[in-house]
């Protein structure tokens, strides 16, 4: 069976505030994030999600998603899931829900997606300071 494994492609990965499953089976991504802007730290999120879709592979796999801190050592969040692709034309969509996430530093954080132990995607997540809103 091991010889039948074809590593899949990561079609997409998105960081967002929520993923909703609609009655028709479609998924709606809410609050897609490319930056976290905060007037003061720490900033807390009740929920953050990483939505990932894999395609063009066959076999059983393990995805690990991580959010790492500015120093590249601090692990802000991490989750793993196993998934199966039965045919080359199929796809697998994984959603990792993280609760109670806290960012304690301004600077460049990163989101990482692994397939097994191999890093397949890494993208920046800047946490920036913005002025306090005036009333």
Residue pairs with C-beta under 8 A, 6 or more apart in sequence:
4 58
4 59
5 57
5 58
5 59
5 60
6 56
6 57
6 58
6 59
6 88
7 57
7 59
7 61
7 115
8 54
8 55
8 56
8 57
8 58
8 61
8 85
8 92
8 115
9 54
9 55
9 56
9 57
10 52
10 53
10 54
10 113
10 115
10 120
10 121
11 53
11 54
11 55
11 91
12 51
12 52
12 53
13 50
13 51
13 52
13 53
13 65
13 111
13 113
13 121
13 123
14 29
14 32
14 50
14 51
14 52
15 32
15 33
15 34
15 48
15 49
15 50
15 67
15 111
15 125
16 29
16 30
16 31
16 32
16 33
16 48
16 49
16 51
17 30
17 31
17 33
17 45
17 47
17 48
17 49
18 29
18 30
18 31
18 47
18 49
19 27
19 28
19 29
19 30
19 49
19 51
19 95
19 97
20 27
20 28
20 30
21 27
22 28
27 51
27 93
27 95
29 49
29 51
33 48
33 125
34 125
35 125
35 126
35 127
35 128
36 43
36 103
36 109
36 125
36 126
36 127
36 128
37 128
37 129
37 130
38 103
38 106
38 127
38 128
38 129
38 130
39 129
39 130
39 131
39 132
39 133
40 132
41 103
41 104
41 105
41 106
41 127
42 102
42 103
42 104
43 102
43 103
43 127
44 100
44 101
44 102
45 98
45 100
45 101
45 102
46 99
46 100
47 97
47 98
47 99
47 101
48 67
48 77
48 97
48 98
48 101
49 95
49 96
49 97
49 98
50 65
50 67
50 79
50 95
50 96
50 98
50 111
50 113
51 93
51 94
51 95
52 63
52 65
52 93
52 94
52 95
52 96
52 113
53 91
53 92
53 93
53 94
54 61
54 63
54 83
54 85
54 91
54 92
54 93
54 94
54 115
55 85
55 90
55 91
55 92
56 88
57 85
57 88
58 85
58 86
58 87
58 88
59 84
59 85
60 82
60 83
60 84
61 82
61 83
61 84
61 85
61 115
61 116
62 80
62 81
62 82
62 83
62 115
62 116
63 80
63 81
63 82
63 83
63 94
63 113
63 114
63 115
64 78
64 79
64 80
64 113
64 114
65 77
65 78
65 79
65 80
65 94
65 96
65 111
65 112
65 113
65 114
66 75
66 76
66 77
66 78
66 111
66 112
66 114
67 75
67 76
67 77
67 78
67 98
67 101
67 109
67 110
67 111
67 112
67 125
68 74
68 75
68 76
68 109
68 110
68 112
69 75
69 76
69 105
69 109
70 105
70 106
70 107
70 108
70 109
70 127
72 110
76 101
76 102
76 103
76 109
77 98
77 101
79 96
79 97
79 98
81 94
81 96
83 92
83 94
84 92
85 91
85 92
103 109
103 127
105 127
106 127
106 128
106 129
107 126
107 127
108 124
108 125
108 126
108 127
109 124
109 125
109 126
109 127
110 122
110 123
110 124
110 125
111 121
111 122
111 123
111 125
112 119
112 121
112 122
113 119
113 120
113 121
113 122
114 120
